[in-house]
């Protein structure tokens, strides 16, 4: 996606949140064909270099356009880990959008084999029974050790830290862009 289109999507996310405070909707005048493609989309809010909200969909169930609008609102007002964003706070957060490739199951035969197949550039979905969690590719920046990454992901899924050794693993990649 070119820089101009990235800026349009970031503007769409910010204006959607901003207009929500006024109980108004926001739409771009012309929705580009590229934005109508169905993709997984996450919107992340950062404040002072720390997470302030992050919500998205992994599967390509909505258009990029609709995914950005919906997840901007969800990240700002419905992330259960955080209080609702206030209008005053909006000026202090910066937005990041991740547009995902479809997830693919990663076949592996042992924990060591799994560790060898991870590159530290992919998003990872961990799944076991009814437990499921994901980390976007950018989480590798904070958790660069593969075992530590998978242990935290297991805990996020509500499992024991060592559970990653016996789970289904899916991987995906993301085009990530953020406000300057």
ABEGO torsion letter per residue (X at the ends): XBAAAAAAAAAAAAAAAAAAAAGBBBBBABBBAAAABBBBBBBBBBBGGBBAEBBBBABBABBAAAAAAAAAAAAAAABAABBBBBAAAAAABBBBBBBBBBBBBBBBABAAAAAAABAGABBBBBBBEABBBBBBAAAAAABABAAAAAAAAAAAAGBBAAAAABBBBBBBBBBBBBBX
